[in-house]
Amino acid sequence: KIMHPTSVEGVDDMISLGDMTEAGLLRNLLLRHKRGLIYTFVGSVLVAVNPYQEFPIYTAEQLYHGRKLGELPPHIFAIAESCYFNMRRNLRSQCCIISGESGAGKTESTKLILQYLTAISGKLSLQEIEKQILESNPILEAFGNSKTIRNDNSSRFGKYLEIFFNKNGVIEGARIEQYLLEKSRVCHQVRQLHPTKSQLLSALISVIFGCCYSVDDARDFDRIRSALKILTFSENQFQDILKLLAAMLHLGNVTFEGECSQTKSTLEKSLTQRSIEANKERVTKPLSSQQAAACRDAVVKAIFNKLFKWIVENINNVIYKRLANNPKSSYLSIGLLDIFGFENFEVNSFEQLCINYANEKLQQFFVGHIFKLEQEEYMKEGIVWNNIKFSDNQNVLDLLADKPCNVFALIDEESQFPKVWPI
């Protein structure tokens, strides 16, 4: 088959591509990537190919302020400008969903959109709020990101950042909501004195144990400490964070023997014994080494979860402070959803199942709006069109959560029994 001229040269917007096939789309992306063009439009959707290197295309000269979508070459700033422009013109809040597999560059894209919005707002504002919002990123990445097989800086939590603007288009504040923090990674990673691949823990290990992993550790540590100061974390709060992280590291190295006759402290008793109250009597039963290890891991995960939530709450107290006494309805907002990407490991935990399920839901949302609802609208208006075949993942969602006997229901039922298979 002879290629269409657009498939040979490549196009900025794949809607105008002559060969509208999967192979044609992939070829277009490949051609553009080889030329250093990592962004491509598909109508109002932007496709970004992660180049795994820095490009000098995010400077002030690249700002798309006042330009319509498609007027300039495809760029992440064009999407940010479209959200900002539509919010101000239509007086309606906007939302931008950044989705893709792990390692696709979702978190970096989110940061670039945020960088653009704060730059536009900063021209009209003398406040420090823009800087504080930007400085929340390295803190959340330090505690919420980890290295995986496919991504050296993989988000292990979902984040929804809502940025509030006044009638003049100036940022007044923001609020962060976090979802599904992956807590299990801190157990198997800190147990071997291995950093959780976050800059802060890596640097902390260097400080506590007197070993230097790399020059970057100290620099990253200072960077995060500076960000905490900008977000008004006190020195005492910073020291408390370090103490909790150190406690997690030490707990991760606790091992258990089958029997021990030594006197136990309260913490030791909590980790090695289980108390049951029956008929107003308390019965204490020693745990096996395996049960004690599971108890230890639960304590570490609880500490990490509480610490992360506390950090997010403190950040919100600063960046949302001006809006706390005002109703949200008096402001317009732009929401940025940055969620962990789909991954498939050799051994997948329950948390990874939840992560992948969330991605399946996002995929269904995309399919529903791009294909289902659009084609239903064509039918209502009597528009002549060719039926588009698409891959619908509703059967996957039904299997996982919607059918009466779904996977999550079976897991929930199985977990009620005393002896269960590990997840």
Secondary structure, DSSP 8 states (H G I E B T S, - for coil): ----HHHHH--SBGGG-SS-SHHHHHHHHHHHHHTT--EEEETTEEEE---SS--S--SGGG--TT--TTTSS--HHHHHHHHHHHHHHHT--EEEEE--STTSSHHHHHHHHHHHHHHHHHTT---SHHHHHHHHHHHHHHHHEE--SS-TTEE-SEEEEEEEE-TTS-EEEEEEEEE----THHHHHHTTT---S-HHHHHHHHHHHS----HHHHHHHHHHHHHHHHTT--HHHHHHHHHHHHHHHHHHT----S---S---HHHHHHHEEEEEETTEEEEEE--HHHHHHHHHHHHHHHHHHHHHHHHHHHHHHHTGGGTTS-GGGSEEEEEEE-------SS--HHHHHHHHHHHHHHHHHHIIIIIHHHHHHHHHT-----------HHHHIIIIISTT-HHHHHHHHTTSSS----
